[in-house]
Amino acid sequence: AVRSFIRELDRDALVTAYPALETGCRNGEIHAGIEVAGFTLNIHDFSRNLIARLEREGVVFRWDTPVDGIDWRDGVVQGLSSAGATLEADHYVLATGAYGGRLLDETASAGKVHGVLGAWIVLPNHSPQLQRSLKISREGHVSS
C-alpha cells in the first residue's frame, strides 16, 4: 500500500546481493528475502528517552535479570521466578530475545514471538559488510 516493495530475492540472489548472508542461506536458515524502501527511526535515542521518561514516572526496569518461570494462579500472573526468588509487579514486559521461547509456552504469544536480529544482539559488521539495515522474520511469527 505504501509502494515500498523493490524486489523479491531467492537464496542465490540474496547471496549475490548480500554476501554477508551466505552462511545463513547455504545452511537453510534463510530461505528468501525482499527488498523494500525503508527508513529508520533513530531507535537508540528514542529508546533512551522513552526509558528515562518511564523511570521518571515510577517504572522500574530490571536489566539482565534471568527469568526462569512465570507463576500463574487461576490464569493470572502472580510473579516471575528469578534465581529462586519471586519478582512481583502490577505489569510485566519480558524481552525474551531469541532464547526465551519456553518461557512463553503458557501465554498467548507461545510460538509466535521471536527476537529480531539486530534488535536484541549486536553483530559485528566486518567482512563482507552489510550496507543496509536488516531484519529477519519467519512467516506466521510476529516481529517488528
C-alpha positions as CSV (number, residue, x, y, z in Angstrom):
1,A,0.0,0.0,0.0
2,V,2.9,2.4,0.6
3,R,4.7,1.2,-2.5
4,S,7.9,0.3,-0.7
5,F,8.4,-3.1,-2.4
6,I,11.6,-3.2,-4.6
7,R,12.1,-6.8,-5.4
8,E,12.0,-10.4,-4.1
9,L,15.2,-12.3,-3.8
10,D,15.7,-16.1,-3.8
11,R,18.7,-17.6,-2.0
12,D,21.1,-17.2,-4.9
13,A,20.1,-13.6,-5.4
14,L,20.5,-12.9,-1.7
15,V,24.0,-14.3,-1.7
16,T,24.9,-12.3,-4.7
17,A,23.4,-9.0,-3.3
18,Y,24.4,-9.6,0.3
19,P,27.4,-11.9,0.7
20,A,27.3,-11.5,4.5
21,L,24.2,-13.7,4.4
22,E,25.8,-16.5,2.5
23,T,26.3,-18.9,5.5
24,G,22.6,-18.5,6.6
25,C,21.4,-19.1,3.0
26,R,23.6,-22.1,2.5
27,N,22.7,-23.8,5.8
28,G,18.9,-23.3,5.3
29,E,18.3,-20.7,8.0
30,I,17.5,-18.0,5.3
31,H,15.2,-19.1,2.5
32,A,14.4,-15.9,0.6
33,G,14.1,-12.1,1.1
34,I,12.5,-9.0,-0.1
35,E,14.0,-5.6,-0.6
36,V,11.9,-2.6,0.4
37,A,12.5,1.1,0.5
38,G,12.8,1.7,4.3
39,F,13.7,4.2,6.9
40,T,15.0,4.3,10.4
41,L,13.5,6.0,13.5
42,N,16.7,6.8,15.4
43,I,15.6,4.0,17.7
44,H,18.5,4.3,20.1
45,D,17.8,7.9,21.1
46,F,14.1,7.2,21.1
47,S,14.6,4.2,23.5
48,R,16.8,6.1,25.8
49,N,14.3,9.0,26.0
50,L,11.4,6.6,26.5
51,I,13.1,4.7,29.3
52,A,14.1,7.9,31.0
53,R,10.6,9.2,30.9
54,L,9.1,5.9,32.2
55,E,11.6,5.9,35.1
56,R,10.6,9.5,36.0
57,E,7.0,8.2,36.1
58,G,8.0,5.4,38.5
59,V,8.6,2.5,36.2
60,V,11.3,0.1,37.5
61,F,13.4,-1.7,34.9
62,R,15.3,-4.9,35.9
63,W,18.0,-5.4,33.2
64,D,20.0,-8.6,32.8
65,T,17.6,-10.4,35.2
66,P,17.2,-14.1,34.1
67,V,13.6,-15.2,34.5
68,D,13.1,-19.0,34.5
69,G,9.3,-19.2,35.0
70,I,6.0,-17.5,35.3
71,D,3.9,-18.0,38.5
72,W,0.3,-18.5,37.3
73,R,-2.7,-18.7,39.6
74,D,-6.1,-19.1,38.1
75,G,-4.9,-17.8,34.7
76,V,-3.4,-14.7,36.2
77,V,0.3,-13.9,36.5
78,Q,1.3,-13.6,40.2
79,G,5.0,-13.1,39.7
80,L,8.1,-14.1,37.8
81,S,10.6,-16.7,39.1
82,S,14.2,-15.5,39.0
83,A,17.1,-17.3,40.7
84,G,14.8,-18.8,43.3
85,A,13.1,-15.5,44.2
86,T,9.7,-14.2,43.0
87,L,9.6,-10.8,41.3
88,E,6.2,-9.2,41.8
89,A,4.7,-6.2,39.9
90,D,1.5,-4.8,38.6
91,H,2.6,-5.3,35.0
92,Y,5.4,-7.2,33.2
93,V,7.2,-6.8,29.9
94,L,9.5,-9.7,29.0
95,A,12.3,-9.2,26.4
96,T,12.8,-12.9,25.8
97,G,15.2,-12.5,22.8
98,A,16.0,-15.5,20.7
99,Y,16.2,-18.0,23.5
100,G,13.3,-17.3,25.7
101,G,10.6,-19.2,23.8
102,R,10.0,-21.8,26.5
103,L,9.1,-19.0,29.0
104,L,6.2,-18.1,26.7
105,D,4.8,-21.6,26.4
106,E,1.7,-20.9,28.6
107,T,1.0,-17.5,27.1
108,A,-1.0,-16.3,24.1
109,S,2.4,-15.5,22.5
110,A,3.6,-19.1,22.6
111,G,5.4,-20.0,19.3
112,K,4.7,-16.6,17.8
113,V,7.1,-14.0,19.2
114,H,10.8,-14.2,18.4
115,G,13.7,-11.9,18.8
116,V,14.6,-9.9,15.7
117,L,18.2,-9.9,14.6
118,G,19.7,-6.6,15.4
119,A,17.1,-5.6,18.0
120,W,18.4,-7.8,20.8
121,I,22.0,-8.5,19.9
122,V,24.9,-6.6,18.4
123,L,26.5,-8.3,15.4
124,P,29.9,-7.3,14.1
125,N,29.8,-5.9,10.5
126,H,33.3,-6.6,9.3
127,S,33.6,-8.6,6.1
128,P,31.7,-8.6,3.9
129,Q,29.9,-5.6,5.3
130,L,26.2,-5.1,5.0
131,Q,25.4,-1.7,3.6
132,R,21.8,-1.7,4.7
133,S,19.8,-2.5,7.8
134,L,18.4,-6.0,8.0
135,K,15.5,-7.7,9.7
136,I,14.9,-11.4,9.7
137,S,11.5,-12.9,10.5
138,R,9.6,-16.2,9.9
139,E,6.2,-16.5,8.3
140,G,3.5,-16.8,10.9
141,H,5.6,-15.2,13.6
142,V,5.5,-11.7,15.0
143,S,8.4,-9.3,14.6
144,S,8.7,-5.6,14.4
